[in-house]
Amino acid sequence: MPGSGVFGLGYTGLRILNTLKKENAVLGISKTTQVEGSAILDLGDRNALKDFGNKHEAHKFDASIITFPIHKLENQEQLMETIFNISHNVWLFGSTSIYKRIGSDITEKTPLDPEHDRYGSEQKFLERGGKILRLSGIYGPERNPANWARKGLVKKTKRQLNLIHGDDIAEAVRLLLSYTGNDLPNELILSDGQWHTWHEIFRFLEDHQKIQTLPEEKMDREDSFVDSSLIRKFLPGLQTKDFWGELEKLEELI
């Protein structure tokens, strides 16, 4: 029986699968993506999910990672019951957007927004004994922040941009699953911990003639710096990529 299960093989799930299988047995589960070490399963199909649970309950995963927002599934209760039944430990990816913007920094102690669409399902998940890794904005190959600027999805303001590279997420998961202590908090935040604003990114792109020069705009809402220092206390070996170096690669400047 594989040591870990990765539920959802999207942008982050595939990276996690490829990272974990270098060291341990792992099974990826996806509705459509089929790669080495994966199985096809529609997690929204009640009968298929029941059969999958029955098949694996005798030999549980050491840990499972749910990489997608479970609140979008009509059978989210069945999904949670199944995965917890076949796993000794379960992690769920969340988003730092669920925190209220009430101060200059966001930490695990920052209050959550009960109106957020993930709030209800995440609270039920935590009540079952799961752990949540809340991620900042994910970037990397095929997720280039410069394209968000080019498409007009973001404005040239001094809003703080909190990011984490897809490969860094996979490495953080590897370290979390390798952690031997029993004192990990139920909720952790992951970001690259670097300060950069959209204004700086626009200026960088303008200076390299990657976009036309645009005037600065006023911030339409306040934002905060996502502080990921807590997870680094538990994972002192965690390294995250330099954003500006990665942006140069994505823009083919080096």
Wavefront OBJ file of the C-alpha trace (Angstrom):
o trace
v 0.000 0.000 0.000
v 1.405 3.436 -0.924
v 2.628 5.531 1.981
v 0.877 8.710 0.813
v -2.128 9.640 -1.258
v -2.333 12.829 -3.321
v -5.943 13.663 -4.121
v -6.111 15.974 -7.115
v -3.372 16.117 -9.745
v -3.610 19.688 -10.892
v -0.847 22.292 -10.887
v 0.355 21.535 -7.349
v -0.786 17.922 -7.114
v 1.449 16.750 -9.949
v 4.443 18.498 -8.416
v 3.759 16.875 -5.063
v 3.366 13.434 -6.629
v 6.659 13.748 -8.505
v 8.464 15.036 -5.409
v 7.169 12.386 -2.998
v 7.763 9.415 -5.261
v 11.488 10.154 -5.318
v 11.672 8.917 -1.719
v 8.476 7.080 -0.795
v 5.576 5.077 -2.155
v 2.764 7.394 -3.234
v -0.495 7.149 -5.171
v -1.999 10.066 -7.061
v -5.775 10.209 -7.519
v -7.373 12.276 -10.261
v -10.561 12.432 -12.320
v -8.750 13.008 -15.604
v -4.962 13.167 -15.197
v -3.224 9.821 -15.606
v 0.508 9.582 -15.062
v 2.850 6.992 -13.612
v 1.842 6.265 -10.034
v -1.728 7.540 -10.380
v -5.265 6.166 -10.498
v -8.360 7.562 -12.212
v -11.221 8.330 -9.823
v -14.062 10.825 -9.977
v -14.206 11.953 -6.343
v -17.649 13.416 -7.000
v -19.017 9.999 -7.975
v -20.539 8.583 -4.783
v -20.457 4.947 -5.884
v -16.903 5.122 -7.234
v -15.705 6.858 -4.055
v -17.395 4.211 -1.903
v -15.675 1.409 -3.837
v -12.326 3.196 -3.527
v -12.769 3.531 0.229
v -13.700 -0.113 0.648
v -10.666 -1.143 -1.379
v -8.184 0.843 0.717
v -9.578 0.813 4.258
v -7.655 -2.321 5.274
v -4.293 -0.742 4.435
v -4.386 2.945 5.230
v -2.263 5.705 3.770
v 0.253 7.129 6.229
v -0.892 10.549 5.036
v -3.191 12.009 2.405
v -3.133 15.454 0.831
v -6.258 17.037 -0.656
v -5.073 19.645 -3.141
v -8.414 21.081 -4.264
v -11.238 23.034 -2.539
v -13.599 20.384 -1.177
v -16.504 22.799 -0.751
v -17.148 22.604 -4.491
v -18.179 18.928 -4.269
v -21.791 18.043 -3.455
v -20.560 14.925 -1.649
v -17.933 16.701 0.446
v -19.105 14.955 3.629
v -18.665 11.537 1.988
v -15.278 12.588 0.630
v -14.021 13.613 4.064
v -15.397 10.492 5.724
v -13.745 8.284 3.113
v -10.316 9.917 3.147
v -10.167 10.066 6.944
v -11.187 6.407 7.068
v -8.316 5.308 4.827
v -5.628 7.703 6.111
v -3.788 8.097 9.387
v -3.231 11.814 8.713
v -4.969 14.169 6.307
v -3.869 17.566 4.992
v -6.023 20.002 3.037
v -4.827 22.947 0.961
v -6.524 26.203 1.864
v -6.051 29.829 0.834
v -4.735 32.815 2.765
v -7.625 34.789 1.252
v -9.794 33.393 4.067
v -8.091 35.653 6.637
v -9.580 39.024 7.522
v -7.475 41.999 6.456
v -7.427 43.806 9.786
v -3.717 44.443 10.293
v -0.410 44.850 8.543
v 0.496 41.147 8.885
v -1.434 37.916 8.483
v -0.487 35.007 10.719
v -2.170 31.805 11.875
v -3.706 33.856 14.719
v -5.459 36.270 12.348
v -9.270 35.830 12.494
v -10.920 33.962 9.634
v -13.710 35.393 7.524
v -16.819 33.269 8.256
v -18.375 34.512 5.008
v -15.587 32.981 2.902
v -16.806 30.151 0.672
v -14.252 27.721 2.149
v -15.018 28.476 5.788
v -17.761 25.941 6.495
v -16.089 22.939 4.875
v -12.719 23.770 6.437
v -14.209 23.943 9.919
v -15.780 20.502 9.451
v -12.441 19.232 8.161
v -10.602 20.526 11.234
v -13.225 19.013 13.539
v -12.377 15.614 12.057
v -8.756 16.085 13.076
v -7.315 17.219 9.760
v -4.639 19.839 9.193
v -4.787 22.752 6.753
v -1.896 24.299 4.831
v -3.047 27.726 3.670
v -1.249 28.915 0.554
v -0.484 32.352 -0.823
v -0.907 32.998 -4.541
v 0.661 30.161 -6.523
v 3.063 31.016 -9.323
v 5.623 29.307 -11.531
v 5.789 27.975 -15.101
v 2.398 28.494 -16.785
v 1.421 30.733 -13.875
v 3.446 33.815 -14.621
v 2.402 36.893 -12.582
v 3.534 39.057 -15.502
v 0.707 37.602 -17.588
v -1.793 38.727 -14.958
v -0.494 42.259 -15.493
v -0.554 41.936 -19.282
v -4.160 40.705 -19.220
v -5.293 43.565 -17.010
v -6.247 41.238 -14.163
v -4.261 43.363 -11.697
v -3.519 47.065 -11.373
v -0.322 49.037 -10.921
v -0.749 49.798 -7.241
v 1.380 49.479 -4.142
v -0.624 46.498 -2.937
v 1.483 43.772 -1.328
v 1.641 40.579 -3.376
v 1.991 37.351 -1.404
v 3.197 34.397 -3.460
v 4.567 30.865 -3.249
v 6.197 28.891 -6.071
v 4.544 25.606 -7.030
v 7.781 23.682 -6.507
v 8.163 25.162 -3.019
v 4.711 23.857 -2.102
v 5.766 20.340 -3.088
v 8.941 20.602 -1.018
v 7.039 21.927 1.985
v 4.625 18.989 1.778
v 7.543 16.563 1.614
v 9.040 18.083 4.748
v 5.706 18.160 6.574
v 5.097 14.472 5.866
v 8.639 13.676 7.003
v 8.217 15.598 10.257
v 8.557 13.155 13.152
v 7.174 15.273 15.973
v 3.559 15.349 17.113
v 3.380 19.085 17.764
v 2.486 20.441 14.328
v -0.329 23.013 14.514
v -3.619 22.193 12.802
v -3.289 25.288 10.604
v -0.157 26.590 8.897
v 0.526 29.342 6.377
v 2.928 29.003 3.446
v 4.311 31.950 1.489
v 7.741 32.848 0.161
v 8.023 35.492 2.881
v 9.252 38.116 0.408
v 8.100 41.705 0.106
v 7.028 42.803 -3.350
v 4.231 45.028 -4.615
v 2.416 45.096 -7.917
v 3.917 48.546 -8.500
v 7.423 47.055 -8.353
v 6.470 44.238 -10.690
v 4.947 46.617 -13.227
v 8.083 48.786 -13.088
v 10.270 45.721 -13.609
v 8.262 44.682 -16.678
v 8.184 48.240 -18.024
v 11.948 48.649 -17.608
v 12.484 45.475 -19.654
v 9.974 46.563 -22.309
v 7.722 43.643 -21.486
v 4.633 45.831 -21.093
v 3.789 49.417 -21.935
v 4.378 52.050 -19.272
v 1.261 52.660 -17.222
v 0.384 55.269 -14.578
v 0.198 54.213 -10.970
v -3.309 53.703 -9.621
v -4.690 54.042 -6.122
v -5.177 50.878 -4.115
v -8.773 49.683 -4.324
v -8.456 47.786 -1.033
v -5.977 47.270 1.751
v -3.812 44.196 1.821
v -1.456 42.574 4.285
v 1.858 40.772 4.372
v 1.460 37.010 4.813
v 3.894 35.925 7.516
v 4.994 32.286 7.120
v 7.522 32.295 9.957
v 5.626 29.672 12.008
v 5.976 26.854 9.475
v 9.678 27.655 9.167
v 10.124 27.079 12.900
v 8.952 23.505 12.400
v 10.698 23.101 9.033
v 13.991 25.008 9.404
v 15.325 23.401 6.229
v 12.554 24.851 4.072
v 13.917 27.077 1.326
v 11.765 29.114 -1.057
v 12.714 30.457 -4.459
v 13.743 34.068 -5.031
v 10.774 35.733 -6.713
v 12.736 38.174 -8.862
v 15.045 35.446 -10.121
v 12.061 33.280 -11.015
v 10.327 36.192 -12.762
v 13.430 36.722 -14.892
v 13.287 33.052 -15.911
v 9.584 33.230 -16.702
v 10.158 36.336 -18.817
v 13.183 34.658 -20.473
v 15.521 37.440 -19.378
v 18.203 34.943 -18.279
l 1 2 3 4 5 6 7 8 9 10 11 12 13 14 15 16 17 18 19 20 21 22 23 24 25 26 27 28 29 30 31 32 33 34 35 36 37 38 39 40 41 42 43 44 45 46 47 48 49 50 51 52 53 54 55 56 57 58 59 60 61 62 63 64 65 66 67 68 69 70 71 72 73 74 75 76 77 78 79 80 81 82 83 84 85 86 87 88 89 90 91 92 93 94 95 96 97 98 99 100 101 102 103 104 105 106 107 108 109 110 111 112 113 114 115 116 117 118 119 120 121 122 123 124 125 126 127 128 129 130 131 132 133 134 135 136 137 138 139 140 141 142 143 144 145 146 147 148 149 150 151 152 153 154 155 156 157 158 159 160 161 162 163 164 165 166 167 168 169 170 171 172 173 174 175 176 177 178 179 180 181 182 183 184 185 186 187 188 189 190 191 192 193 194 195 196 197 198 199 200 201 202 203 204 205 206 207 208 209 210 211 212 213 214 215 216 217 218 219 220 221 222 223 224 225 226 227 228 229 230 231 232 233 234 235 236 237 238 239 240 241 242 243 244 245 246 247 248 249 250 251 252 253 254
